[in-house]
């Protein structure tokens, strides 16, 4: 069912570092600006709270209960749903790269653990997330004001089978720390492809600046693509906020013009 009302969203592009307090203050500023713009949904990039060493990631990892205590008050204060991109979630002996979302009451409404862990090989600055995180196994989705929203994180963008699990959703997300090396070639085309094949809005919010601990430049260029694959808004390579209003009529128009969703067969994965 297509939503009856538009949805105002804000993407907060950051240049996060190893100082969690500074990162959280930058995020708070983003939520405040989003609320002032009337947004009902705020989305932060991967590594929003900590972008540092592998050892630091594991040291700063927190449990879901600890994150709720830290992050839920922001959603309550500004009365907006907040999606925290990739954060280090501790569960027993394992650490996951996770997306968590809190609604305007501060309730946890989504927890997604990144399924596809990033590897960047054969470069001067190789990256292998498998040395830091355990892999998740289940897709996850949530709803805001009648809008069905599917979750992914960064490298997941390259795996259409994950996003196909959310077929029929109205908006899909990809908080990321996409590198400049891969981003220049693949970021926009992959985001647009996920929007086109699923006939939905796609919000891809990225880190910018340099990941100092890894010596890797990130790409920025956070964007929102519509169900026809057109880029509605896109930032440059600097920190900033992007406010966008998603109109249900775009969903109706795309799905009526090319009724591709009527022909798909669901894959093996299903939202948990």
Secondary structure by P-SEA (a helix, b strand, c coil): ccccbbbbbbbbbbbccccaaaaaaaaaaaaaaaaaacccbbbbcccccccccaaaaaaacccaaaaaaccaaaaaaacbbbbbcccccccccccccbbbbbcccccccccccccbbbbbccccbbbbccccbbbbccccccccccbbbbbbccccccccccccccccccbbbbbcccccccccccaaaaaaaaaaaacbbbbbbbcccccccccccccccccccccccccccccccccbbbbbbbbaaaaaaaaaaccccccccccccccc
